[in-house]
Amino acid sequence: MGKPEFIKSWQQNGIGFIELNRPKLLNALNRQMVSEIVSALTEFDRDHDTRVILIKGSGRAFAAGADIDEMAHDTPIKLELLNQFAEWDRISQIKKPVIAAVHGFALGGGFELALSCDFIFAAENARFGFPEVNLGVMPGAGGTVRLTKAMGRTKALEWLCTGEQMEASVAFHYGLITRLVPEEVLFNEAERFAAKLAQKPPLSLRLIKDTVNKAVDVNVYEAMQYERKNFYLLFSSEDQKEGMKAFVEKRPANFRGQ
Ligand code: CAA
C-alpha cells in the first residue's frame, strides 16, 4: 500500500499512534481507511520498539461510522466478494495493547472500532451509539456481539434497537469504557496511560490480553487451564528473570520484551 490518505501514524517513546484523519466527514470509515488502520496496527504489532498502540480521531469526532455514501449501493454479492469484515477481524488479532481515545462521536463502525480496542479513554463529550437501525441495516463489524458481551442482552438490545446516542457517563456506568475524563485532558491522559503500559514487560501484557480474551469466550475450567499455560510460558522469558531479580535487588526492572 502507498502512503496512507486517511490516517496519520507515527511512533514515539514506545507508543504507536494512529490518528484518523478525515475530519470533514467526521472520520467516516471508508474501506481504504480501514485497510490503512489495519496496516498501521499490524506494522506496530510487529515492531519491537512499539509496546502499545493508541488510536484517536482528528477534528470533532472519533469516527461517525462506516462511510454511508460508499456502501449505499452495495449488493449482498458485492459485500460477500469484498469480504471487508475480514479486515475488521484483523483488528482483534493485534497482540499488543490498543487504546482508543474517544472524543465526540463514536457511532456505528466508529463504536465498533473503539470496542475492538482493549481500553477506551473517553472525553465527557463522547457519544457512543449504533444508529445503523435508522439506516435500515444493523451493525456488521461486531457491534451486536461486543455490546451484548459488554453490557448484557437487555441493555444492548435497547441501544441497538433505538439507535440512540449514549452519553459517555452512561457508557462508563455500564463498564464500556476504561476512563472518563474532561475533553481538554483526553489525549494527555490516554498517552500517560500508554506510557505507563510501555514500561511494563511486553510479553506479560501480550499474554494477559490473550488470556483475558480467552476468558471472555470459554468456560471457567478451560480459561484457567489456558491461564496456567501462559503463566508457565512467561518463565521462559528474560523479563521474568529480570523482574524477579530487580525485586530482590530493590531496584526498578528494565524490561526488554524478550
Ligand atoms: N458516512 C459518510 N459521511 C458521514 C458520516 C458517515 N457515517 N457521518 C457523517 N458524515 C458526513 C456528513 O454527511 C457531513 O458531510 P457534508 O459536510 O459533506 O454534508 C459531515 O460528515 C458532517 O456531518 P453532519 O453535518 O451530519 O454533522 P452533525 O454534527 O450535524 O451530525 C452526526 C453528526 C449525528 C454524527 C451525523 O453526521 C450522522 O448521523 N452521521 C451518520 C452516523 C451513522 O449512521 N453511522 C453509522 C454508519 S453505518 C455503519 O457504521 C455500519 C457498520 O456497522 C460497519
Boltz pocket constraint, residues with backbone or C-beta under 6 A from the ligand:
constraints:
  - pocket:
      binder: B
      contacts: [[A, 24], [A, 25], [A, 26], [A, 28], [A, 29], [A, 64], [A, 65], [A, 66], [A, 67], [A, 68], [A, 69], [A, 105], [A, 107], [A, 108], [A, 109], [A, 110], [A, 112], [A, 131], [A, 132], [A, 135], [A, 138], [A, 139], [A, 140], [A, 141], [A, 143]]
      max_distance: 6.0
